[in-house]
Amino acid sequence: MLTNRPIVLASSSPRRQYLMKEAGFHFTTEKPDVDESFPNDLPVDQVARYLAEKKAEYFRLTMKNEIIVTADTVVILNNKIINKPEDRDEAINMLTALSGKTHIVMTGVCILSKEREESFDDTTEVTFQFLKPAEIEFYVDNYKPYDKAGAYGAQDWIGMVAIQKIVGSYFNVMGLPIHKVYEHLTTW
């Protein structure tokens, strides 16, 4: 165990759970019951951190000795947030918009205890090669990317065939900048 205190990963994301486990952390999971909306006038580069802090706030009144870790990942294309797709058509439209372009993946993280709170984010540039409509439909139909910002997972088939270039952390694109989480948590 890398910290003597219990850790709660406030996420149902299997990718975040995998990254925390592989980094050597022992933790439990609990999903915060939080509305993930944000103010319309909030700059796009502040949305991920805002949502991570909003999720952490859910635990503030009930926490004891544990350390809460929350995160939120957004995809930004042309200064607009691309959220999780609601349905097949929206997923196809999102991936079509990302095809052949560079976009930003930003993950905000909040680490909270009774004594302390730290928030940070990480930014990664991702460039997709051009995708054929049949490739996009294959991915959506076979990988069901409805729980992923931007309708894709870098660790899935589409990441293997479509991501041409990544500038920054690959793990951030998966949903958690684990190198920064590790650095912060090992000081608590």
N, C-alpha and C positions, 0 to 999 in steps of 0.2 A: 504494500500500500504506500502511495507516495505522499499521503497526508494522514494525519492521525484523526481527522474529523470525518464524519460521514458526509458523503457527497450525494446530492440528488440532481440527476440530469433531468431537467424539466423539458422533456422532449419524447415524442413517440417515434421519432425518426430512427429507423434501423441503421442508417448510415452514421448518424451521430453516435449512437450506442456502440457501433463497431469501432469507430475511431477512438472513443474514450477507453474502451476495453483494450484495444491494441496498444494504446499509450501507457497502459499499466494501471489505470485507475479502477478502483472498486467503487461501485455506485448503485443506487437504486434509481428507478425512473418514475416520474409522475408528470402527467401532462397537465399544464395549467389550462383552466377553463377561461380563456380570454378571447375577447373580440379582437381580431387582428386588423382592424381598420386603423387608419392613421389620418392626420389632418391633410386636406388637399393641398394646403400651401407649404407643407413640410418639404424642404429640398430633398431630392431623391437620394442624395448621398448620406442623409440622416435617417432614412426610413428603417433600415435594418437594425441599427442600434436602438432607435426609439421602440421598435417592437420587442426587442430582447429585454429592454428595461421594463416595458409594460408587462411582459410575462413574469419577470422577477417580482414585480410589485404584488402579484397575485399571492405570493408566498410570505410576504413580509410579516403579516400579523400572526401567522400560525407557526413560524419557524422556531426551532429550539437551538441546538448546537450544530446543525448541519450547514453545509455550504451548498447553495443553490447555483446551478449553472443553467442559464437559458441562452438560446440562440435563435436568430432568424436570418434567413438567406433571401436575398432579392436578386433578380436579374434586371439589369438596366440596359435598354437599347434606345439610342437617340434621346437620352435624358428622360425616358419614361420607364416606369416600373412595369415589368411583366410578371404577374403573379402566377399562382398555380392555375392550371386550366380547369374549367368547370366540366367540360365534356370533350368528346372526340374532335368535333369541329374546331373548338377553341385551341386544343393542343396542336392540331394541324396548322392552324393559322399562326400560332406562336412560332413553331419550328420553321415555317415558311418565311416568317419575318427575320429569323435569326440566320437563315441559310445564306452563306457567302459573306457574312458580316462579322465584325468584331463587336462584342458586347462586354459588359462589366458584370461580374458576380461579386456581390458584397454580402458578407456575413457579419452581423452585429452580435456581440456576446456580452452578457452581464453575469458577473459572479457576485453573489450576495451572501453575507452572513449577518448576524446581529450586530457585529462590530464594524463591518466594512462593506463597501460596495465598489466594484471596479467595472467599468464598461469600456469596450474597445471594439474595433472592427478591422476587417481585412478585405482587401480589394484584389481581384484577379481579373485580368483581361483574357477573354476567350475568343478565338477566331474559328468560325465554322467554315468549312469548304462548302461549295454549292451542293445542295441535296436535291435529288430528283423527287418529284411528288410520290412516286412509288416507295422510295426509301423512307420518307416521312410517314406515310401510311403504315408501312411495315412496322416501324418502330412503335407508333402509337397503338397499333392493334396487338402487338406482341409483348410490349413492355409496360403498357398502362401507366403513363407518366403523370397521373393526376395529382400525386402528392409532392410534385417537384416544381419549384419555381422555374419558370421558363419552359416547362414541359419536357425537361430532359435530365438525365443523370449522367454525369461524366464517366461513371463506372459502368454504365450500360453499353449495349451495342452501339448506340449512336455516338457515344464518346469515343469509341474505338475507331469508327469509320468517318466521323464528321469533324472532330476537333483537330484542326490543323496546327494550332499554336496556342500555348498557354503562357502568359506572363504573370507570374505570381504562384501562389500555392494551389496545387491540384486538390488538396484536401479541403481548402476553402470552397472550391467548386462543388465538392461532395456535400458541403453543408456545415463544416466546422474547421476553422483555422487551428487545428490541434496543436501546432507548434506554439502558438500564442497562448492557448488554453493551458498547456503544460507549463509554460513559463510562469504564468500567473498563479496557477493552483499550487505549484511547488513552493511558493513563498508564503502560503497561508498557514 
